[in-house]
Amino acid sequence: MPLITERVAQARNGANDKVICRMASGWAVMGDVQFLTGYCLLLPDPVVASLNDLDTEARTTYLLDMARLGDAVLKATGALRMNYEILGNSEPELHCHIFPRYATEPDDKRRMPAWFYDWKNAVPYAEDQHGALRKAIARLLDGSAPNEAL
């Protein structure tokens, strides 16, 4: 089973511990690794091959959810800015990588795409270490966080 399809199936079944929340277009999930704290993804449900496979309404919903998730991550982490990437070359199913970028990143990484980080040796997501952030992002998305402006 392709990775994105597998992760969406796990989210539907309550078996994906990285789920932030269900959104209108799919699932907001924390990244498997947290080399940039707050790195997350938006997985569509149902899964499609690419953004171009969505009709106009579904495409609009997905892109709005992507921006809303980025707003929540930005607010929850205090990052400098957000980067959004929809690629699909390695995993040919629609998914968006949402990367918080920080002023404190090393100079040689801060101006480069997140792909220049060492993913293989990055800190893996762990609920005891990252769960509070996952929950804070979820609260911002559901509107229960103070001063919610998403």
C-alpha positions as CSV (number, residue, x, y, z in Angstrom):
1,M,0.0,0.0,0.0
2,P,1.4,3.4,-0.9
3,L,2.6,5.5,2.1
4,I,0.0,8.3,2.0
5,T,-2.9,5.8,1.5
6,E,-1.5,3.9,4.5
7,R,-1.3,6.9,6.7
8,V,-4.8,8.1,5.8
9,A,-6.2,4.6,6.5
10,Q,-4.4,4.7,9.9
11,A,-5.8,8.2,10.6
12,R,-9.4,7.0,9.8
13,N,-8.9,4.0,12.1
14,G,-7.5,6.0,15.0
15,A,-4.1,4.2,14.6
16,N,-2.0,7.2,13.6
17,D,-0.5,8.8,16.7
18,K,0.7,11.8,14.7
19,V,-2.8,13.0,13.8
20,I,-3.4,16.7,14.8
21,C,-7.0,16.7,13.6
22,R,-9.4,16.0,10.8
23,M,-9.8,18.9,8.5
24,A,-12.4,19.5,5.7
25,S,-10.0,18.2,3.0
26,G,-8.2,15.5,5.0
27,W,-5.8,15.0,7.9
28,A,-3.3,17.3,9.5
29,V,-0.5,15.2,10.9
30,M,2.9,15.8,12.5
31,G,5.9,14.8,10.5
32,D,7.7,11.5,11.3
33,V,10.8,13.6,12.1
34,Q,11.0,17.0,13.8
35,F,14.3,18.5,12.5
36,L,12.2,21.7,12.3
37,T,9.9,21.6,15.4
38,G,6.3,21.7,14.2
39,Y,6.9,20.1,10.8
40,C,3.7,18.6,9.7
41,L,1.8,17.5,6.6
42,L,-1.7,17.7,5.2
43,L,-3.0,14.4,3.8
44,P,-6.1,14.5,1.6
45,D,-9.0,12.2,2.3
46,P,-9.8,10.7,-0.1
47,V,-6.3,10.2,-1.4
48,V,-5.7,11.4,-5.0
49,A,-2.5,11.4,-7.1
50,S,-2.1,15.2,-7.3
51,L,-3.7,18.6,-6.7
52,N,-4.7,18.5,-10.4
53,D,-6.9,15.5,-9.7
54,L,-9.2,17.6,-7.4
55,D,-12.1,19.5,-8.8
56,T,-12.2,23.3,-8.2
57,E,-14.1,23.1,-4.9
58,A,-12.0,20.3,-3.4
59,R,-8.8,22.0,-4.6
60,T,-9.9,25.3,-2.9
61,T,-10.7,23.4,0.3
62,Y,-7.4,21.6,0.3
63,L,-5.3,24.8,-0.2
64,L,-7.3,26.7,2.4
65,D,-6.8,23.9,4.9
66,M,-3.1,24.0,4.0
67,A,-2.9,27.7,4.8
68,R,-5.0,27.3,8.0
69,L,-2.7,24.6,9.2
70,G,0.3,26.8,8.4
71,D,-1.3,29.7,10.4
72,A,-1.8,27.4,13.4
73,V,1.8,26.0,13.3
74,L,3.2,29.6,12.9
75,K,1.2,30.7,16.0
76,A,2.0,27.6,18.1
77,T,5.7,27.6,17.4
78,G,6.6,31.3,17.1
79,A,8.4,30.5,13.8
80,L,9.7,33.3,11.6
81,R,7.8,32.1,8.5
82,M,6.2,29.0,6.9
83,N,7.2,27.0,3.9
84,Y,4.8,24.9,1.9
85,E,5.8,22.2,-0.5
86,I,3.7,19.9,-2.6
87,L,6.0,17.5,-4.5
88,G,4.8,14.0,-5.1
89,N,8.0,12.6,-6.8
90,S,8.9,10.1,-4.2
91,E,5.4,9.5,-2.9
92,P,3.1,10.0,-5.9
93,E,0.0,10.8,-3.9
94,L,-1.1,14.3,-2.9
95,H,0.4,15.6,0.4
96,C,1.7,19.0,1.5
97,H,4.8,19.4,3.6
98,I,4.4,22.4,6.0
99,F,7.7,23.6,7.4
100,P,8.1,26.2,10.1
101,R,11.3,28.2,9.6
102,Y,13.1,29.8,12.4
103,A,15.5,32.8,12.7
104,T,17.6,30.5,15.0
105,E,18.4,28.0,12.2
106,P,22.1,27.7,11.2
107,D,23.0,30.2,8.4
108,D,23.8,27.4,6.0
109,K,20.3,25.9,6.4
110,R,18.0,28.9,7.0
111,R,18.0,30.1,3.4
112,M,17.8,26.7,1.8
113,P,14.9,24.3,1.3
114,A,14.2,22.0,4.3
115,W,15.4,19.1,2.2
116,F,19.0,20.1,3.0
117,Y,18.6,18.9,6.6
118,D,19.8,15.5,7.6
119,W,16.4,13.6,7.6
120,K,17.9,10.2,8.4
121,N,19.4,11.4,11.7
122,A,16.7,13.9,12.6
123,V,14.8,13.6,15.9
124,P,11.8,11.3,15.4
125,Y,8.3,12.5,16.4
126,A,7.6,11.3,20.0
127,E,4.4,12.0,21.8
128,D,6.1,12.7,25.1
129,Q,8.4,15.3,23.5
130,H,6.1,16.8,20.8
131,G,2.5,15.9,21.9
132,A,1.9,19.3,23.7
133,L,2.7,21.1,20.4
134,R,0.5,18.7,18.4
135,K,-2.4,19.4,20.8
136,A,-1.7,23.2,20.7
137,I,-2.0,23.2,16.9
138,A,-5.2,21.2,17.2
139,R,-6.7,23.7,19.6
140,L,-5.8,26.6,17.3
141,L,-7.4,24.8,14.4
142,D,-10.6,24.0,16.3
143,G,-10.9,27.6,17.7
144,S,-10.5,26.7,21.3
145,A,-7.2,28.4,21.8
146,P,-7.1,31.9,23.3
147,N,-6.9,34.8,20.8
148,E,-7.7,32.4,18.0
149,A,-7.5,34.3,14.7
150,L,-7.3,31.6,12.0
